[in-house]
Amino acid sequence: MRTNDKVTGVVTAAFGAAVIYASLDLKNLPRQDYGAGTFPTVIGGLLVLFGAILLLRGLGNREEWLAWQHPVPLMHFILTLAAICASVVAYVYLTPVVGFPVVSFVLLSLLLYTFHHRRWLPSMGMALTATAIIWGVFGQLLHVPLELGLLEKVIYS
Amino acid sequence: MSDLLQAASMVFTWEVCLIILAASLFGLFMGAIPGLTATMATALLVPVTFFMDPLPAIAAIVSATAMAIVAGDIPGALLRIPGTPASAVYTEEAFAMGKQGKIGLALGLNVTCSMIGGVIGVLILAFCAPMIAEFAIQFTSDEYFWLALLGLSCAILVSGADPLKGGISMLAGLVIAMVGMDSVSGQMRFTFGNYDLLAGISILPVLIGLFAISELIRRMPETRNRAPLSPPIIKNPFEGVGSALWKYKGGVLRGGALGTVIGALPGAGADIASWISYAVSRKLSKTPEKFGTGHPEGLVSASAANNASLSGAYIPALVFGIPGDTVTAIIIGVLMTKGITPGPDVFVTQGPLVNAIFMVFILANLLLLPLGFMAIRGARHILSIPTGILFPLILMFCIVGAFAANNAMFDIWIMLGIGVMGFFMAENDFPVGPMILAVILGPIVESNFMRSILKSNGDLTAFVDRPIAMVLAIAAVAVWSMIIVNGVRAGRKVPATAK
C-alpha cells in the first residue's frame, strides 16, 4: 500500500512535532542547559526537517494519495491482515483465561484451515502437534510461563 | 596460549556443539525457503538464545545466519527464486548453469566458496580485531559518540536508493530507543503513564515485528495463489568443483577479502557484498561477455563474498560495539542483556570469550560443507513444504517468542504494532535496517553525548578537541550532508511506476 510522499512527509513532520512537544516537560540537569529532553528535541527537529523535505518532494510528483500495487486483491490482503491481528488479540486476551494449549490449538487449526488445508482433520492434527512442540520447547525446556489455563484443572484435578 | 586452551574448552562442549548443529539445521531450513531471510531466522532464534549463556547464544546466531545464506542459494539455482537477498545477484547465473546440466557444480561451488569465504572472513576478523581494539582502547566518550553517529549515518547511505527515507527510519528507531527511563537523569520519557514502558521497549519484540511479522503480512495473502514448487532432482553435487575452484582461485580469495571489508562497513550486509563482488569480478574478467550465461566466475566470487561479509560485520561490532549489519545489531542486543558490552575492553577482560567466538565462527563455517551437501540432497523436500502451513506456525512462534523475553503480554502488542509499521515502511521504500541499528545504537549515541557534554561543562567544541574525534566528526558531518543532498536529489528522480 503505497502512499504519496506528501502524505508521508506530513505524517513524519507531525510525528517530529509530537516528539518535540512531549519533550518540553523534561527537565534539564542541575546547572546545565542539557538534560533528558535534549536528544528527543534534536531528533524531533530532524524529523520535522526530513518530513518537510519529503513533503516538498511530493509536491513535485503526481503520485496517487494511496495506491495498491500488489497482484493480490486488496480485500484479500485486508482479510489476511485482519486474521493476523485477530490471532494476536485473541492470544493476548484468551490465554490468561483458557490457557496456552487451548488457544494455540484453536488458533493454529483455524489458520491452517484457512491458509492451507481446507479440511478440518489434517489442520487440527497439525495444530495439535505444533502446539505440543511449542509447549515442549518454550514451556518445558526454556521455562517460559505458558499458562495451562483450563487444562490445569483437568491435569491436576 | 592458555587463553586459546581456555577458549577451546569453552567451545568444544556437547552443549555448544549441539547448539551449533541445531542452529545450522534451523538456518538451512529458513534460508532454503524463498521469502524467509537470514535476518528473520536470527529474529526467530533470539527468544531461544535469551535463555543461553553468551557463547552458545552467539554460536547459535552465527551458525544459523551462515547456513541460511548458503541455503538461500539452493532455490535460486533450482527454481530461479533467491532464498535470501544475498543470493539474488547470481541466481540467474546458477539457474543458467542448471539448464546446461551443471546444477550440481553450481550448488557445489556455492557451498564450497561460501565456506572458503567465511573462513577468510574469520581469519581477517581474528587478525584485525585485536589490533584495532588495542588502538580503540584510548577512545573516550567523544570518539564513541562520533563513531556511533557515523555508524548510523553510513547505515542510511548504503541502505537504499533514498537516503532521506533511510534517515527517517533511523530517527524513528532513535525515538523507540528513547522510550523509558533516561539513563543520565532518571526521568521517564514517552511512557504516558504506562508501567509496561518504564523499562523501555524491549529489542526482541521490535526485531520480531520488523523482520518476521511485517514479512508475514506481506507474504501470507499470496499463499493461496501460489502453486506448490517442484524443483528438479540433483544427481551429482560437487562434481567438477575442485577444478573450477582451482581455475577461479583468485576470484574466491578476492571475494572473501572484499566481502570482509564491505561487511565491516556499518549497514552494508551480505547482499551488498555479493553485488559488489560480482560487479568487480565481471570488471576484472577476461571473458565478461560470458557473465549471466551460466559462467561460474562471478558466482564463485559473490558466494565467497556474502559469507565473508558476515564475519566482517563483527569487526566494528566486537571492537567498538557498533553493529555492521542487522544480525550483529541483534548479537549486540543479546550480549547486552547478558551484561557484556562489546567494545575494546572486551578483548582484555573477556579474552577467552573473544577467542571462543572466533573458534565458533570457524566451526560454523566448516560445518557449511557437510550440511550444505545435505541441504542440496534434501532440497526437494524442503522446497515442497507449502507456505500455507509454514506461515501460521511462524506466526504462533513469533507470538510466543515476543512474550518469552520478559514474560509480558505487552511485548506482543509492541511486536504487532511494529510489524504493521514495518510492512507500511517497506511498502513505501523505507529501509528497516537503519531503524533496528538506531534502536541498538540510540542509547550509546545519547549516553556518550551526555557524558561528553557534562565533562566539558556544556562546551560543544570539546567534542572535536581530540584529533581522532575531529576526523570522525568531519566524516559524520560529510555523510549527513550527503544524506540531505542525495535525499533532495532522489525526489527529482521520481520512479517510473509512480508517474
Interface residues (C-beta under 8 A of the other chain):
Chain A: M1 R2 T3 D5 T8 T12 F15 G16 V19 A22 S23 L26 K27 L29 Q32 D33 Y34 G35 A36 T38 F39 P40 I43 L46 L47 F50 G51 I53 L54 L56 R57 G58 G60 N61 R62 E63 Q69 H70 P71 V72 H76 F77 T80 L81 A83 I84 C85 S87 V88 Y91 V92 T95 P96 F100 S104 L107 L108 L111 L112 F115 H116 H117 M126 A130 I134 V137 F138 L142 H143 V144 P145 L146
Chain B: P47 V48 F51 L164 K165 G167 I168 L171 A172 L174 V175 M178 D182 V184 S185 Q187 R189 F190 I213 L216 I217 M220 P221 E222 T223 R224 N225 P386 G388 I389 F391 P392 L393 L395 M396 F397 I399 V400 F403 A404 N407 M409 I412 W413 M415 L416 V420 F424 E427 N428 E446 F449 M450 I453 L454 G458 I484 G487 V488 A490 G491 R492 V494 T497 A498 K499
